[in-house]
Amino acid sequence: MYRVAGKCKKGNAWAHFEISPALELNRSTTYANIDEAKEAPIVQQLFYLPFVKKVTLTHQALQIERFNILEWEEVIEQVTTQIEEYLNKGGVVLNQKEHSKTVPVTVYAESTPNPNVMKFVANKMLVEQVYEFKDLDTAKDAPLATALFQFSFVKEIFIDANYLSITKYERIEWESIVMEVREFIRDYLQQGKKVIEEQAPKIDETSVSENTPKNLTGIESEIVKILDEYIKPAVASDGGNIAFDSYSTEDQKVKVILQGACSGCPSSTITLKNGIESMLKEMLPGKVNTVEAING
């Protein structure tokens, strides 16, 4: 008997459906449409739902990305029930004949607002948590990051969902290295090598810094909620992450930590003032005066 637990975060395009007991699969695959999912009948069934954009199938979960025509809160229970009923009725997860074929891995490079950071997006899920590595020493439990740090121009690496954001040193331009890095990542993934070890240190999935006290005040909780719902999805699309650090009641200053492509980005000041600060002032009138960034 299978049990499925559906989880979603308000405003996030992805929902996570954990399956117990785990499925007998030896790899994870992301499908962008029903034709790509011909090897996976369970995924094809999900693509009949009009709001399903992408589906990632792993040995212990289904991860689904939605189109922006509704929120996950509206359908999370129905989708959870549909997956559970499908499995318990003996529905096929993978056609073994199709599954035995090698699924090509594709990786494309995407520029970010930070000229020193390039985002590399794969057609498969890489990690289920968020990771950031500042140097080779911090990447000892991340085989892919360790391999990338062998390139002398790689300064930092940020990994989330199906992409990596790589920060380079300024002495070299992306135009001369982007193809080499893209092909290296594609070949690495195509060979089925491990991306991350279970013990690798994760970045908290919420918009709260690890150094922030767990017992937030009322205004702090409101700030975090706004960051989660309105700011974080936009930041993630640019290959970065934002975390709430602190709030001072004396001067009404909010401090946030910028990570990934947002860390050290020349346009981050504009983003803070015209985006984050303006939104917090508007949504929390009289409670926020300024927003200050701490690069992660």
C-alpha positions as CSV (number, residue, x, y, z in Angstrom):
1,M,0.0,0.0,0.0
2,Y,1.5,3.3,-1.1
3,R,1.2,6.5,0.9
4,V,1.7,9.9,-0.8
5,A,2.3,13.2,1.1
6,G,1.9,16.3,-0.9
7,K,3.8,19.4,0.2
8,C,3.8,22.9,-1.3
9,K,5.1,26.3,-0.3
10,K,2.8,29.3,-1.0
11,G,3.9,31.1,-4.1
12,N,6.3,28.4,-5.2
13,A,5.8,26.9,-8.6
14,W,7.0,23.4,-7.5
15,A,5.2,21.0,-5.3
16,H,6.7,17.9,-3.7
17,F,4.8,14.5,-3.5
18,E,6.7,12.1,-1.3
19,I,6.0,8.4,-2.0
20,S,6.3,5.7,0.6
21,P,7.5,3.0,0.2
22,A,10.1,4.4,-2.3
23,L,9.8,3.4,-5.9
24,E,12.5,1.0,-7.4
25,L,14.2,3.5,-9.6
26,N,17.9,4.1,-10.1
27,R,17.7,7.7,-11.5
28,S,15.7,10.8,-11.5
29,T,14.2,12.3,-14.7
30,T,12.5,15.6,-15.6
31,Y,9.8,15.6,-18.3
32,A,8.6,18.8,-20.0
33,N,5.6,17.3,-21.8
34,I,3.5,14.2,-22.3
35,D,5.6,13.0,-25.3
36,E,8.8,13.1,-23.3
37,A,7.0,11.0,-20.7
38,K,6.1,8.0,-22.9
39,E,8.4,5.8,-20.7
40,A,6.5,6.9,-17.6
41,P,2.7,6.3,-17.6
42,I,2.3,7.8,-14.2
43,V,3.8,11.1,-15.4
44,Q,1.7,11.0,-18.6
45,Q,-1.4,10.9,-16.4
46,L,-0.3,14.0,-14.6
47,F,0.2,16.0,-17.9
48,Y,-3.5,15.6,-18.6
49,L,-4.0,18.2,-15.8
50,P,-4.0,21.6,-17.5
51,F,-1.8,23.3,-14.9
52,V,1.1,20.8,-15.0
53,K,4.2,22.3,-16.6
54,K,7.0,19.9,-15.7
55,V,7.3,16.7,-13.7
56,T,10.4,15.2,-12.1
57,L,10.2,11.5,-11.1
58,T,12.6,10.1,-8.5
59,H,12.8,6.9,-6.5
60,Q,11.0,8.5,-3.5
61,A,9.0,11.4,-4.9
62,L,7.2,13.2,-7.7
63,Q,8.0,16.9,-8.1
64,I,5.6,18.9,-10.2
65,E,5.9,22.4,-11.6
66,R,2.7,24.3,-12.3
67,F,1.7,27.0,-14.7
68,N,0.7,30.3,-13.2
69,I,-3.0,29.7,-13.8
70,L,-3.7,28.7,-10.2
71,E,-2.0,28.1,-6.8
72,W,-0.9,24.8,-5.5
73,E,-3.1,25.3,-2.4
74,E,-6.1,24.9,-4.6
75,V,-5.3,21.5,-6.0
76,I,-2.6,19.9,-3.8
77,E,-5.0,17.5,-2.0
78,Q,-6.6,16.3,-5.3
79,V,-3.3,15.7,-7.0
80,T,-2.0,13.8,-3.9
81,T,-5.1,11.6,-3.9
82,Q,-4.8,11.0,-7.7
83,I,-1.1,9.8,-7.4
84,E,-1.9,7.6,-4.4
85,E,-4.9,6.0,-6.1
86,Y,-3.0,5.4,-9.3
87,L,-0.1,3.6,-7.5
88,N,-2.5,1.5,-5.3
89,K,-4.5,0.4,-8.3
90,G,-1.3,-1.1,-9.8
91,G,-0.6,1.8,-12.2
92,V,2.6,1.5,-14.2
93,V,5.4,3.8,-13.1
94,L,7.9,3.1,-15.9
95,N,7.8,1.0,-19.0
96,Q,10.9,-1.1,-18.5
97,K,11.7,-1.3,-22.2
98,E,11.6,2.4,-22.6
99,H,13.3,3.0,-19.3
100,S,16.3,0.9,-20.3
101,K,17.1,3.5,-23.0
102,T,19.5,6.2,-22.2
103,V,17.7,9.5,-21.7
104,P,19.8,12.4,-23.2
105,V,20.8,15.1,-20.7
106,T,20.5,18.6,-22.0
107,V,22.0,21.7,-20.3
108,Y,21.6,25.2,-21.4
109,A,23.4,28.4,-20.1
110,E,21.3,31.4,-19.1
111,S,22.7,34.8,-18.2
112,T,21.8,36.5,-14.9
113,P,21.7,40.1,-13.8
114,N,25.1,39.5,-12.2
115,P,27.8,39.6,-15.0
116,N,30.1,37.3,-13.1
117,V,27.4,34.6,-12.6
118,M,26.0,32.2,-15.3
119,K,23.0,29.9,-14.7
120,F,23.2,26.3,-16.1
121,V,19.8,24.6,-16.3
122,A,19.4,20.9,-16.8
123,N,16.4,18.9,-18.0
124,K,16.5,16.8,-14.9
125,M,16.2,17.5,-11.1
126,L,19.7,17.8,-9.6
127,V,18.9,18.4,-5.9
128,E,15.8,18.6,-3.6
129,Q,17.3,21.2,-1.3
130,V,19.3,24.3,-1.8
131,Y,23.1,24.3,-1.5
132,E,25.8,27.0,-1.7
133,F,29.6,26.4,-1.8
134,K,32.1,29.2,-1.4
135,D,35.2,27.2,-2.1
136,L,36.6,23.7,-2.6
137,D,36.8,23.0,1.1
138,T,33.0,23.5,1.6
139,A,32.2,21.3,-1.4
140,K,33.8,18.1,0.0
141,D,30.4,16.4,0.1
142,A,29.3,17.7,-3.3
143,P,31.0,15.7,-6.1
144,L,29.7,17.9,-9.0
145,A,30.8,21.1,-7.2
146,T,34.1,19.6,-6.3
147,A,34.7,18.7,-10.0
148,L,33.7,22.2,-11.1
149,F,36.1,23.9,-8.6
150,Q,38.9,22.2,-10.6
151,F,38.4,25.0,-13.1
152,S,40.6,27.8,-12.0
153,F,38.0,30.5,-12.9
154,V,35.2,29.0,-10.7
155,K,34.8,31.1,-7.5
156,E,31.5,30.0,-6.0
157,I,28.7,27.5,-6.8
158,F,25.0,27.6,-5.9
159,I,22.7,24.6,-6.6
160,D,18.9,24.5,-6.5
161,A,16.3,22.2,-8.1
162,N,17.5,21.7,-11.7
163,Y,20.1,24.4,-12.1
164,L,23.5,25.6,-11.0
165,S,24.6,29.2,-10.6
166,I,28.4,29.5,-11.1
167,T,30.3,32.6,-10.0
168,K,33.6,33.2,-11.9
169,Y,36.6,35.4,-11.1
170,E,36.6,38.7,-13.0
171,R,39.9,37.9,-14.8
172,I,38.1,35.9,-17.5
173,E,34.9,36.5,-19.6
174,W,32.0,34.1,-19.8
175,E,32.2,34.1,-23.6
176,S,35.4,32.2,-23.6
177,I,34.4,29.5,-21.1
178,V,30.6,29.1,-21.1
179,M,30.6,26.3,-23.7
180,E,33.3,24.4,-21.9
181,V,31.5,24.5,-18.6
182,R,28.1,23.6,-20.2
183,E,29.5,20.6,-21.9
184,F,31.4,19.5,-18.7
185,I,28.2,19.6,-16.7
186,R,26.2,17.8,-19.4
187,D,28.8,15.0,-19.7
188,Y,29.0,14.7,-15.9
189,L,25.2,14.3,-15.6
190,Q,25.0,12.0,-18.6
191,Q,27.4,9.6,-17.0
192,G,25.0,9.4,-14.0
193,K,27.6,10.7,-11.5
194,K,26.4,11.8,-8.1
195,V,25.6,15.5,-7.7
196,I,25.4,15.7,-3.9
197,E,26.0,13.6,-0.8
198,E,23.3,13.3,1.8
199,Q,25.5,14.8,4.5
200,A,26.2,18.0,2.5
201,P,25.2,21.1,4.4
202,K,21.9,22.6,3.1
203,I,20.6,26.1,2.9
204,D,17.3,26.5,4.8
205,E,14.5,26.3,2.3
206,T,12.7,29.1,4.0
207,S,13.6,32.8,3.6
208,V,15.2,32.8,7.1
209,S,18.9,32.9,7.7
210,E,20.4,30.0,9.8
211,N,21.5,32.7,12.2
212,T,18.0,34.2,12.7
213,P,16.3,33.2,16.0
214,K,13.5,30.7,15.4
215,N,11.0,32.6,17.5
216,L,10.1,35.4,15.1
217,T,8.2,38.5,16.3
218,G,4.9,39.4,14.5
219,I,6.6,42.0,12.2
220,E,9.4,39.6,11.4
221,S,7.0,36.9,10.5
222,E,5.2,39.3,8.2
223,I,8.5,40.3,6.5
224,V,9.4,36.6,6.0
225,K,5.9,35.9,4.5
226,I,6.3,38.7,2.0
227,L,9.8,37.5,1.0
228,D,8.5,34.0,0.5
229,E,5.5,34.9,-1.5
230,Y,6.6,37.8,-3.6
231,I,10.4,38.2,-3.6
232,K,11.9,34.7,-3.5
233,P,10.3,33.3,-6.7
234,A,11.6,36.2,-8.7
235,V,15.1,35.9,-7.2
236,A,15.2,32.2,-7.8
237,S,14.4,32.7,-11.5
238,D,17.6,34.8,-11.7
239,G,19.7,32.0,-10.1
240,G,19.8,33.3,-6.6
241,N,18.2,33.1,-3.1
242,I,17.2,35.6,-0.4
243,A,17.1,35.0,3.3
244,F,15.8,37.2,6.1
245,D,18.5,38.0,8.6
246,S,17.1,40.5,11.1
247,Y,14.8,43.4,11.8
248,S,15.5,46.4,14.1
249,T,12.6,48.0,15.8
250,E,14.7,51.1,16.6
251,D,15.4,52.2,13.1
252,Q,13.0,49.9,11.3
253,K,15.9,48.4,9.2
254,V,15.5,45.0,7.6
255,K,18.6,43.0,6.8
256,V,18.6,40.2,4.2
257,I,21.2,37.8,2.9
258,L,21.7,37.5,-0.8
259,Q,23.0,34.2,-2.2
260,G,23.9,32.7,-5.5
261,A,23.7,35.1,-8.5
262,C,22.4,37.8,-6.2
263,S,25.5,37.9,-4.0
264,G,27.7,40.7,-5.1
265,C,25.5,41.6,-8.1
266,P,26.0,45.2,-9.3
267,S,22.3,45.6,-9.7
268,S,21.4,44.3,-6.3
269,T,21.3,47.8,-4.8
270,I,18.7,48.8,-7.4
271,T,16.7,45.6,-6.7
272,L,16.8,46.3,-3.0
273,K,15.6,49.9,-3.3
274,N,13.2,49.7,-6.2
275,G,12.0,46.1,-5.5
276,I,12.3,44.7,-2.0
277,E,12.4,47.9,0.0
278,S,9.5,49.5,-1.9
279,M,7.3,46.4,-1.6
280,L,8.0,46.0,2.2
281,K,7.2,49.7,2.7
282,E,4.0,49.5,0.7
283,M,2.8,46.2,2.4
284,L,4.0,47.1,5.9
285,P,3.3,50.9,6.1
286,G,5.1,52.6,8.9
287,K,7.0,49.5,9.9
288,V,9.9,49.4,7.4
289,N,12.3,52.3,6.7
290,T,15.3,50.7,4.9
291,V,16.5,47.3,3.6
292,E,20.2,46.4,3.8
293,A,21.8,43.5,2.0
294,I,24.4,41.1,3.4
295,N,26.0,39.1,0.6
296,G,25.9,35.5,1.4
